[in-house]
């Protein structure tokens, strides 16, 4: 019988303690992470939650990350609590500073420029020192380059780099992307994923497409 990495282990490979399956260490129920998604950090891979900032209970937004994502050291998710009211003469939050200023009426949620949940798809690779801004959606299979700031949505299977991050190319042709989105390999049982590994790791795109078509036609 084959042995697969334990999706319920914090550190699936004892030989690489810098890689941690995130879902097994986060405690905040508003951080929802899929199976096999890892954070890589030699300074504490189990401290992923410290990199989700301005994450306030009264706002209620969520960080949702899919299956099989690879998240590098120094990635930060800035949540909606970082947003200040912008429809007044000043954006300074006097009401949280204490003293007599604490009596200033705080804005209600509807008065803040909230962007909604931050959603990261499946099989997304986020490079080192990336900042993801509130409410961003990153599609399945996307790659975000090192040191980028993602302030707007990134479509599936695109490579985005820069500050603010912009799409520089698609990873594959449209037909391949459509096949991958139909396949949704990341949702399949681990035994089925294991059987697909020779195809998923094949750099010959024409062979890959042919194999995916046959696989989908059988279903």
N, C-alpha and C positions, 0 to 999 in steps of 0.2 A: 504494500500500500504506500502511495506517495505521501510525503510530508510537505505540507504547505506552511508558510509563515502564519503564525497565530494572530488573527485579526483582533483578538481581544487582549493581546499583550501590549504593554506600554513600549517595550523595547524588543521588537521581534527577532533581532539578530544581536546576541550578546557581544559579538565581535565588533559591532559598530554602535557604541552607546550614544553617539551623537544623533541618531535617528529614532524618532519616537512617533508611534501611531497616535495622532492627536486626540481622537475620540476617547481614548482610554485615560486621559489625564485632565481634560477640561472639566470644570465643575459648574460653570454657569450654564443653566439650561437653555439660554438664548444663543449659545454657540453650538451649532448642530453640524457635526462632521461625519462624513461617510467612512466606510471601511477602507483600510489600507492607505489612507491619506497620511502622509508623514511630514514632520517638521524636522529640519536638519540644523543643529546648532551645537557646536562643541562646548559652548558655555552654559548649556542647560536646555536640552531638547524638550524636556518636560515642562518648560516654563512658557509655552506658547501663549497662554492666556494673558501674560504680562504684555504681550504685543498687540492686544486688542484694547484700544484706549478710548476714553470718553464714552464709556459704555454704561449709561445710567439707566437704572431700573424704571424711573418714571417715564422715560421715552419709549421703552419697550421694543426697540428695533432688534433685529436678529442678524447674526453672521451665520450664513449657511454655506457649507463647503461640501462638494460631492465626493465620490469615491476615487481612489487612485490618484490623488493630487500630490505633487511634490513641491514643498514650500521651503525655500532656503533661509539661511540665517539673516537676521536683520529686517525681515519683512514685517511691516506694521499695518494694521487695519485701523483706520481712524473712523470711529462711529459717529452717529448723529449728534451726540452730546458736545462735539467740538464746534457745532454751528452756533453762531451768535445771531441775535435779532438784528436785522439790517434796515428796518423801515423807520428807525428813529434817527435823531441827529448823531448819536454815537452808538457804536456796537459794543461798547465796554459794559460788562455785566456787573454793575454796581451792587446789585442785590445779593450777590454771593460773597461779598467781601467782609461782611460782618460789621460790628459797630452800629452806628445809627443808619448806615447805608443799608443794613439788613431789612429796614422797613420799606424800601422801595419795592413796588409791586413787581413780582417776577412775571415774565411772559408765560402764557399758557402754551401748550404744545402747538396749537393751531397758529400761533404767532411766530413760531420758529421755522426757519427754512429747512425742514426735515426732508430727507431724500429717500426714506424707506429702508428696507432690508438690504444688506450687502450679500450678494449671491455669487459664489464661485462654482462653476460647473464641475464636470468630471474630467479626469485625466488632464488637469491644468498644471502647468509648470510655471512657478513664480520664482524668478531669479533673486539673487541676494540684494538686500537693502531696498526692496520695492516698497512703496507706500500706496495703499489702496484707500481711496477716499470714500466717504459715506454714500451708500445707496448704489454703488457700482455693481453691474452685472458682467461677469467674465464668462464667456461661453465655453462649452466643452472643447477640450483639446487645444485651447489657446496657450500661447507661451508669452510670458511677460519678461522683458529683458532687464538685466541688472540695473539698479539705481533709478528705475522708472517710477513715475507718479501716475497712477491710474485714476483719472478724474471723470472718465466717461466710459460707457459700455464698450466692451470688446467682443466682436462676433466670434462664433465657434471657429476653431482651427485657423486662427490668425496669429501672427507674430506682431507684438506691439512693443515699442521702445520709446524712451524719451520722457521729458517733463514739459507739458503733459504728454502721456503716452499716446502715440498714434500708431495705427496699423501700417506696417511697412510691406507686408506681403501675406498672402495665404500660404498655409503649409502645404496644401495639396490642391489639385484641380477640383472643380465643382462636383464632378462625378464621384471622386473619392470621398469628398466630405459628405456627400449625400449618403453614400454607402455606410460610412462610419456612424452617421447619425441614425440611420436605420438599424444598424447592428447593435448599438448601445452595449458594447461588450462588457463595460464596467458594472452592469446590472446583473450579469449572468452568474450562476453558481461557480464556485472557485474551480471545480473539476472541469467545467466547460471552458473557463478562461485559460486553464492550464493547457487544454487541448488546442486552443487558439494561439498559444505563444509563438509557435514557428511562423505564423502568419503575421501576428502583431509586431514581430521584431524583424520582419523581412524588408530590407531596404529597396527591393525591386517592386516598385509601385504597380506595375502591370500584373505581376504574379499575385501581389496582394489583392488587387481588385478582382481578379479572376477567382481567387479562393473565397473572397467575401461574397461574391455573387452566388457561387455554388452553395455556400453555407446558408445564406439567407433563403435561397430557393428551396432548401430542404425543410425549412421551418414552416 
